Amino acid sequence: MSKSAMIRARIEPDLKQHAEEVFQRLGMTATQAITVFYKQVEMRNGLPFQLSIPNEETIKTLIATDAGDELVVCKDAEDMFKKLGI
């Protein structure tokens, strides 16, 4: 099948650059990555990943951890399990 359909979209330059760096590390072009995404949408009859809106508690936690607050630092897995009471 001939490839003649075009997609045009405006996105933030930083997002484009970062995504294309990932594609390059994967050995893909942006066109190939978009084709893979579209094929997955076609195969799944929907998006190939789950979309969700975080609840209020999750949002507060994300904001706090991004600021470096309310973090629990563990030396290793054993220390983590001990702090979790497992």
GUROMAR-397224 format. One record per atom (N, C-alpha, C): z, x, y; atom name; residue in three letters. Coordinates in steps of 0.02 Angstrom, whole numbers, plus 50000, padded with zeros to 5 digits. Layout:
<atom zz="Z" xx="X" yy="Y" site="CA" code="ALA"/>
...
END
This chain:
<atom zz="50000" xx="50042" yy="49942" site="N" code="MET"/>
<atom zz="50000" xx="50000" yy="50000" site="CA" code="MET"/>
<atom zz="50000" xx="50044" yy="50062" site="C" code="MET"/>
<atom zz="49960" xx="50026" yy="50111" site="N" code="SER"/>
<atom zz="49956" xx="50067" yy="50171" site="CA" code="SER"/>
<atom zz="50017" xx="50055" yy="50216" site="C" code="SER"/>
<atom zz="50038" xx="50108" yy="50247" site="N" code="LYS"/>
<atom zz="50095" xx="50104" yy="50292" site="CA" code="LYS"/>
<atom zz="50069" xx="50095" yy="50362" site="C" code="LYS"/>
<atom zz="50069" xx="50032" yy="50385" site="N" code="SER"/>
<atom zz="50042" xx="50019" yy="50452" site="CA" code="SER"/>
<atom zz="50091" xx="49981" yy="50497" site="C" code="SER"/>
<atom zz="50146" xx="49955" yy="50470" site="N" code="ALA"/>
<atom zz="50194" xx="49919" yy="50511" site="CA" code="ALA"/>
<atom zz="50238" xx="49969" yy="50548" site="C" code="ALA"/>
<atom zz="50256" xx="49952" yy="50609" site="N" code="MET"/>
<atom zz="50297" xx="49997" yy="50649" site="CA" code="MET"/>
<atom zz="50363" xx="49963" yy="50667" site="C" code="MET"/>
<atom zz="50414" xx="50005" yy="50674" site="N" code="ILE"/>
<atom zz="50479" xx="49982" yy="50696" site="CA" code="ILE"/>
<atom zz="50495" xx="50021" yy="50759" site="C" code="ILE"/>
<atom zz="50516" xx="49987" yy="50811" site="N" code="ARG"/>
<atom zz="50536" xx="50020" yy="50872" site="CA" code="ARG"/>
<atom zz="50606" xx="49996" yy="50890" site="C" code="ARG"/>
<atom zz="50649" xx="50043" yy="50904" site="N" code="ALA"/>
<atom zz="50718" xx="50025" yy="50922" site="CA" code="ALA"/>
<atom zz="50745" xx="50077" yy="50971" site="C" code="ALA"/>
<atom zz="50787" xx="50054" yy="51016" site="N" code="ARG"/>
<atom zz="50821" xx="50100" yy="51062" site="CA" code="ARG"/>
<atom zz="50892" xx="50109" yy="51038" site="C" code="ARG"/>
<atom zz="50912" xx="50173" yy="51031" site="N" code="ILE"/>
<atom zz="50980" xx="50188" yy="51011" site="CA" code="ILE"/>
<atom zz="51006" xx="50245" yy="51054" site="C" code="ILE"/>
<atom zz="51071" xx="50255" yy="51052" site="N" code="GLU"/>
<atom zz="51101" xx="50309" yy="51091" site="CA" code="GLU"/>
<atom zz="51075" xx="50376" yy="51067" site="C" code="GLU"/>
<atom zz="51057" xx="50421" yy="51113" site="N" code="PRO"/>
<atom zz="51030" xx="50486" yy="51093" site="CA" code="PRO"/>
<atom zz="51076" xx="50526" yy="51047" site="C" code="PRO"/>
<atom zz="51142" xx="50525" yy="51060" site="N" code="ASP"/>
<atom zz="51188" xx="50562" yy="51017" site="CA" code="ASP"/>
<atom zz="51189" xx="50535" yy="50946" site="C" code="ASP"/>
<atom zz="51187" xx="50469" yy="50939" site="N" code="LEU"/>
<atom zz="51186" xx="50438" yy="50873" site="CA" code="LEU"/>
<atom zz="51123" xx="50459" yy="50836" site="C" code="LEU"/>
<atom zz="51066" xx="50457" yy="50871" site="N" code="LYS"/>
<atom zz="51002" xx="50477" yy="50840" site="CA" code="LYS"/>
<atom zz="51005" xx="50550" yy="50817" site="C" code="LYS"/>
<atom zz="51030" xx="50594" yy="50860" site="N" code="GLN"/>
<atom zz="51033" xx="50665" yy="50843" site="CA" code="GLN"/>
<atom zz="51078" xx="50677" yy="50783" site="C" code="GLN"/>
<atom zz="51138" xx="50647" yy="50783" site="N" code="HIS"/>
<atom zz="51185" xx="50658" yy="50728" site="CA" code="HIS"/>
<atom zz="51157" xx="50631" yy="50662" site="C" code="HIS"/>
<atom zz="51127" xx="50571" yy="50666" site="N" code="ALA"/>
<atom zz="51099" xx="50542" yy="50605" site="CA" code="ALA"/>
<atom zz="51042" xx="50584" yy="50578" site="C" code="ALA"/>
<atom zz="50999" xx="50608" yy="50623" site="N" code="GLU"/>
<atom zz="50942" xx="50648" yy="50601" site="CA" code="GLU"/>
<atom zz="50965" xx="50716" yy="50573" site="C" code="GLU"/>
<atom zz="51021" xx="50742" yy="50597" site="N" code="GLU"/>
<atom zz="51048" xx="50804" yy="50568" site="CA" code="GLU"/>
<atom zz="51070" xx="50791" yy="50495" site="C" code="GLU"/>
<atom zz="51100" xx="50732" yy="50483" site="N" code="VAL"/>
<atom zz="51119" xx="50714" yy="50415" site="CA" code="VAL"/>
<atom zz="51057" xx="50706" yy="50372" site="C" code="VAL"/>
<atom zz="51007" xx="50671" yy="50398" site="N" code="PHE"/>
<atom zz="50945" xx="50662" yy="50360" site="CA" code="PHE"/>
<atom zz="50915" xx="50730" yy="50341" site="C" code="PHE"/>
<atom zz="50915" xx="50777" yy="50389" site="N" code="GLN"/>
<atom zz="50887" xx="50843" yy="50377" site="CA" code="GLN"/>
<atom zz="50925" xx="50878" yy="50321" site="C" code="GLN"/>
<atom zz="50992" xx="50873" yy="50321" site="N" code="ARG"/>
<atom zz="51031" xx="50904" yy="50268" site="CA" code="ARG"/>
<atom zz="51016" xx="50873" yy="50201" site="C" code="ARG"/>
<atom zz="50996" xx="50810" yy="50202" site="N" code="LEU"/>
<atom zz="50977" xx="50775" yy="50140" site="CA" code="LEU"/>
<atom zz="50904" xx="50787" yy="50121" site="C" code="LEU"/>
<atom zz="50868" xx="50822" yy="50164" site="N" code="GLY"/>
<atom zz="50797" xx="50835" yy="50151" site="CA" code="GLY"/>
<atom zz="50753" xx="50775" yy="50164" site="C" code="GLY"/>
<atom zz="50774" xx="50732" yy="50211" site="N" code="MET"/>
<atom zz="50737" xx="50671" yy="50226" site="CA" code="MET"/>
<atom zz="50716" xx="50670" yy="50299" site="C" code="MET"/>
<atom zz="50663" xx="50633" yy="50312" site="N" code="THR"/>
<atom zz="50644" xx="50618" yy="50381" site="CA" code="THR"/>
<atom zz="50677" xx="50552" yy="50401" site="C" code="THR"/>
<atom zz="50676" xx="50537" yy="50465" site="N" code="ALA"/>
<atom zz="50702" xx="50473" yy="50488" site="CA" code="ALA"/>
<atom zz="50663" xx="50415" yy="50457" site="C" code="ALA"/>
<atom zz="50597" xx="50424" yy="50451" site="N" code="THR"/>
<atom zz="50555" xx="50372" yy="50421" site="CA" code="THR"/>
<atom zz="50576" xx="50359" yy="50349" site="C" code="THR"/>
<atom zz="50588" xx="50412" yy="50312" site="N" code="GLN"/>
<atom zz="50609" xx="50405" yy="50242" site="CA" code="GLN"/>
<atom zz="50677" xx="50370" yy="50238" site="C" code="GLN"/>
<atom zz="50723" xx="50388" yy="50282" site="N" code="ALA"/>
<atom zz="50790" xx="50358" yy="50282" site="CA" code="ALA"/>
<atom zz="50785" xx="50283" yy="50297" site="C" code="ALA"/>
<atom zz="50744" xx="50266" yy="50346" site="N" code="ILE"/>
<atom zz="50735" xx="50195" yy="50363" site="CA" code="ILE"/>
<atom zz="50703" xx="50157" yy="50305" site="C" code="ILE"/>
<atom zz="50655" xx="50188" yy="50271" site="N" code="THR"/>
<atom zz="50623" xx="50157" yy="50213" site="CA" code="THR"/>
<atom zz="50674" xx="50145" yy="50158" site="C" code="THR"/>
<atom zz="50718" xx="50194" yy="50145" site="N" code="VAL"/>
<atom zz="50770" xx="50186" yy="50094" site="CA" code="VAL"/>
<atom zz="50816" xx="50127" yy="50114" site="C" code="VAL"/>
<atom zz="50836" xx="50125" yy="50177" site="N" code="PHE"/>
<atom zz="50878" xx="50070" yy="50200" site="CA" code="PHE"/>
<atom zz="50844" xx="50003" yy="50189" site="C" code="PHE"/>
<atom zz="50781" xx="49996" yy="50209" site="N" code="TYR"/>
<atom zz="50745" xx="49933" yy="50201" site="CA" code="TYR"/>
<atom zz="50737" xx="49915" yy="50127" site="C" code="TYR"/>
<atom zz="50724" xx="49965" yy="50084" site="N" code="LYS"/>
<atom zz="50718" xx="49952" yy="50012" site="CA" code="LYS"/>
<atom zz="50784" xx="49925" yy="49984" site="C" code="LYS"/>
<atom zz="50840" xx="49954" yy="50006" site="N" code="GLN"/>
<atom zz="50905" xx="49930" yy="49983" site="CA" code="GLN"/>
<atom zz="50919" xx="49859" yy="50007" site="C" code="GLN"/>
<atom zz="50900" xx="49843" yy="50069" site="N" code="VAL"/>
<atom zz="50908" xx="49775" yy="50095" site="CA" code="VAL"/>
<atom zz="50867" xx="49727" yy="50052" site="C" code="VAL"/>
<atom zz="50805" xx="49747" yy="50036" site="N" code="GLU"/>
<atom zz="50761" xx="49706" yy="49994" site="CA" code="GLU"/>
<atom zz="50791" xx="49695" yy="49925" site="C" code="GLU"/>
<atom zz="50815" xx="49750" yy="49894" site="N" code="MET"/>
<atom zz="50841" xx="49745" yy="49826" site="CA" code="MET"/>
<atom zz="50905" xx="49704" yy="49822" site="C" code="MET"/>
<atom zz="50948" xx="49710" yy="49872" site="N" code="ARG"/>
<atom zz="51012" xx="49675" yy="49872" site="CA" code="ARG"/>
<atom zz="51010" xx="49606" yy="49905" site="C" code="ARG"/>
<atom zz="50953" xx="49593" yy="49938" site="N" code="ASN"/>
<atom zz="50946" xx="49531" yy="49976" site="CA" code="ASN"/>
<atom zz="51001" xx="49526" yy="50029" site="C" code="ASN"/>
<atom zz="51017" xx="49583" yy="50059" site="N" code="GLY"/>
<atom zz="51068" xx="49587" yy="50110" site="CA" code="GLY"/>
<atom zz="51080" xx="49659" yy="50128" site="C" code="GLY"/>
<atom zz="51129" xx="49671" yy="50170" site="N" code="LEU"/>
<atom zz="51144" xx="49740" yy="50189" site="CA" code="LEU"/>
<atom zz="51173" xx="49778" yy="50130" site="C" code="LEU"/>
<atom zz="51157" xx="49843" yy="50126" site="N" code="PRO"/>
<atom zz="51181" xx="49882" yy="50069" site="CA" code="PRO"/>
<atom zz="51252" xx="49909" yy="50077" site="C" code="PRO"/>
<atom zz="51290" xx="49878" yy="50120" site="N" code="PHE"/>
<atom zz="51360" xx="49898" yy="50130" site="CA" code="PHE"/>
<atom zz="51397" xx="49838" yy="50158" site="C" code="PHE"/>
<atom zz="51462" xx="49839" yy="50151" site="N" code="GLN"/>
<atom zz="51503" xx="49783" yy="50174" site="CA" code="GLN"/>
<atom zz="51519" xx="49790" yy="50248" site="C" code="GLN"/>
<atom zz="51511" xx="49737" yy="50285" site="N" code="LEU"/>
<atom zz="51531" xx="49735" yy="50355" site="CA" code="LEU"/>
<atom zz="51594" xx="49693" yy="50361" site="C" code="LEU"/>
<atom zz="51641" xx="49719" yy="50400" site="N" code="SER"/>
<atom zz="51702" xx="49680" yy="50411" site="CA" code="SER"/>
<atom zz="51731" xx="49697" yy="50479" site="C" code="SER"/>
<atom zz="51769" xx="49651" yy="50505" site="N" code="ILE"/>
<atom zz="51803" xx="49660" yy="50568" site="CA" code="ILE"/>
<atom zz="51876" xx="49675" yy="50553" site="C" code="ILE"/>
<atom zz="51901" xx="49733" yy="50574" site="N" code="PRO"/>
<atom zz="51970" xx="49751" yy="50558" site="CA" code="PRO"/>
<atom zz="52020" xx="49702" yy="50590" site="C" code="PRO"/>
<atom zz="52075" xx="49689" yy="50554" site="N" code="ASN"/>
<atom zz="52126" xx="49645" yy="50582" site="CA" code="ASN"/>
<atom zz="52167" xx="49683" yy="50635" site="C" code="ASN"/>
<atom zz="52211" xx="49648" yy="50669" site="N" code="GLU"/>
<atom zz="52249" xx="49677" yy="50724" site="CA" code="GLU"/>
<atom zz="52291" xx="49738" yy="50702" site="C" code="GLU"/>
<atom zz="52322" xx="49734" yy="50643" site="N" code="GLU"/>
<atom zz="52363" xx="49789" yy="50619" site="CA" code="GLU"/>
<atom zz="52320" xx="49851" yy="50606" site="C" code="GLU"/>
<atom zz="52262" xx="49841" yy="50577" site="N" code="THR"/>
<atom zz="52217" xx="49897" yy="50563" site="CA" code="THR"/>
<atom zz="52193" xx="49929" yy="50628" site="C" code="THR"/>
<atom zz="52176" xx="49888" yy="50677" site="N" code="ILE"/>
<atom zz="52154" xx="49914" yy="50742" site="CA" code="ILE"/>
<atom zz="52209" xx="49956" yy="50774" site="C" code="ILE"/>
<atom zz="52271" xx="49931" yy="50773" site="N" code="LYS"/>
<atom zz="52328" xx="49969" yy="50802" site="CA" code="LYS"/>
<atom zz="52337" xx="50035" yy="50765" site="C" code="LYS"/>
<atom zz="52331" xx="50033" yy="50699" site="N" code="THR"/>
<atom zz="52339" xx="50094" yy="50660" site="CA" code="THR"/>
<atom zz="52283" xx="50145" yy="50675" site="C" code="THR"/>
<atom zz="52222" xx="50122" yy="50681" site="N" code="LEU"/>
<atom zz="52166" xx="50166" yy="50697" site="CA" code="LEU"/>
<atom zz="52175" xx="50198" yy="50766" site="C" code="LEU"/>
<atom zz="52197" xx="50158" yy="50814" site="N" code="ILE"/>
<atom zz="52209" xx="50184" yy="50882" site="CA" code="ILE"/>
<atom zz="52264" xx="50236" yy="50880" site="C" code="ILE"/>
<atom zz="52319" xx="50221" yy="50845" site="N" code="ALA"/>
<atom zz="52376" xx="50267" yy="50842" site="CA" code="ALA"/>
<atom zz="52356" xx="50332" yy="50808" site="C" code="ALA"/>
<atom zz="52321" xx="50328" yy="50752" site="N" code="THR"/>
<atom zz="52304" xx="50390" yy="50717" site="CA" code="THR"/>
<atom zz="52251" xx="50430" yy="50755" site="C" code="THR"/>
<atom zz="52206" xx="50397" yy="50790" site="N" code="ASP"/>
<atom zz="52157" xx="50433" yy="50831" site="CA" code="ASP"/>
<atom zz="52193" xx="50472" yy="50886" site="C" code="ASP"/>
<atom zz="52250" xx="50444" yy="50910" site="N" code="ALA"/>
<atom zz="52289" xx="50478" yy="50962" site="CA" code="ALA"/>
<atom zz="52336" xx="50530" yy="50932" site="C" code="ALA"/>
<atom zz="52339" xx="50534" yy="50866" site="N" code="GLY"/>
<atom zz="52383" xx="50582" yy="50834" site="CA" code="GLY"/>
<atom zz="52454" xx="50557" yy="50825" site="C" code="GLY"/>
<atom zz="52465" xx="50492" yy="50835" site="N" code="ASP"/>
<atom zz="52531" xx="50462" yy="50829" site="CA" code="ASP"/>
<atom zz="52539" xx="50432" yy="50759" site="C" code="ASP"/>
<atom zz="52602" xx="50424" yy="50739" site="N" code="GLU"/>
<atom zz="52620" xx="50390" yy="50676" site="CA" code="GLU"/>
<atom zz="52586" xx="50421" yy="50615" site="C" code="GLU"/>
<atom zz="52576" xx="50486" yy="50616" site="N" code="LEU"/>
<atom zz="52546" xx="50520" yy="50558" site="CA" code="LEU"/>
<atom zz="52601" xx="50547" yy="50513" site="C" code="LEU"/>
<atom zz="52589" xx="50543" yy="50449" site="N" code="VAL"/>
<atom zz="52634" xx="50573" yy="50400" site="CA" code="VAL"/>
<atom zz="52596" xx="50631" yy="50368" site="C" code="VAL"/>
<atom zz="52622" xx="50691" yy="50378" site="N" code="VAL"/>
<atom zz="52588" xx="50751" yy="50352" site="CA" code="VAL"/>
<atom zz="52621" xx="50770" yy="50286" site="C" code="VAL"/>
<atom zz="52580" xx="50782" yy="50236" site="N" code="CYS"/>
<atom zz="52605" xx="50800" yy="50169" site="CA" code="CYS"/>
<atom zz="52579" xx="50870" yy="50152" site="C" code="CYS"/>
<atom zz="52622" xx="50908" yy="50118" site="N" code="LYS"/>
<atom zz="52603" xx="50976" yy="50097" site="CA" code="LYS"/>
<atom zz="52550" xx="50975" yy="50043" site="C" code="LYS"/>
<atom zz="52557" xx="50927" yy="49997" site="N" code="ASP"/>
<atom zz="52511" xx="50921" yy="49941" site="CA" code="ASP"/>
<atom zz="52518" xx="50852" yy="49911" site="C" code="ASP"/>
<atom zz="52482" xx="50838" yy="49857" site="N" code="ALA"/>
<atom zz="52483" xx="50772" yy="49826" site="CA" code="ALA"/>
<atom zz="52553" xx="50753" yy="49802" site="C" code="ALA"/>
<atom zz="52588" xx="50801" yy="49774" site="N" code="GLU"/>
<atom zz="52656" xx="50788" yy="49750" site="CA" code="GLU"/>
<atom zz="52701" xx="50765" yy="49807" site="C" code="GLU"/>
<atom zz="52697" xx="50799" yy="49864" site="N" code="ASP"/>
<atom zz="52735" xx="50781" yy="49924" site="CA" code="ASP"/>
<atom zz="52716" xx="50711" yy="49948" site="C" code="ASP"/>
<atom zz="52652" xx="50695" yy="49945" site="N" code="MET"/>
<atom zz="52629" xx="50629" yy="49966" site="CA" code="MET"/>
<atom zz="52658" xx="50575" yy="49922" site="C" code="MET"/>
<atom zz="52655" xx="50584" yy="49856" site="N" code="PHE"/>
<atom zz="52682" xx="50535" yy="49809" site="CA" code="PHE"/>
<atom zz="52757" xx="50526" yy="49819" site="C" code="PHE"/>
<atom zz="52792" xx="50581" yy="49832" site="N" code="LYS"/>
<atom zz="52864" xx="50577" yy="49845" site="CA" code="LYS"/>
<atom zz="52878" xx="50536" yy="49907" site="C" code="LYS"/>
<atom zz="52840" xx="50548" yy="49961" site="N" code="LYS"/>
<atom zz="52850" xx="50511" yy="50023" site="CA" code="LYS"/>
<atom zz="52832" xx="50437" yy="50015" site="C" code="LYS"/>
<atom zz="52785" xx="50423" yy="49970" site="N" code="LEU"/>
<atom zz="52765" xx="50354" yy="49957" site="CA" code="LEU"/>
<atom zz="52814" xx="50320" yy="49907" site="C" code="LEU"/>
<atom zz="52857" xx="50359" yy="49877" site="N" code="GLY"/>
<atom zz="52905" xx="50331" yy="49828" site="CA" code="GLY"/>
<atom zz="52872" xx="50315" yy="49763" site="C" code="GLY"/>
<atom zz="52820" xx="50350" yy="49746" site="N" code="ILE"/>
<atom zz="52784" xx="50338" yy="49683" site="CA" code="ILE"/>
<atom zz="52803" xx="50391" yy="49632" site="C" code="ILE"/>
END
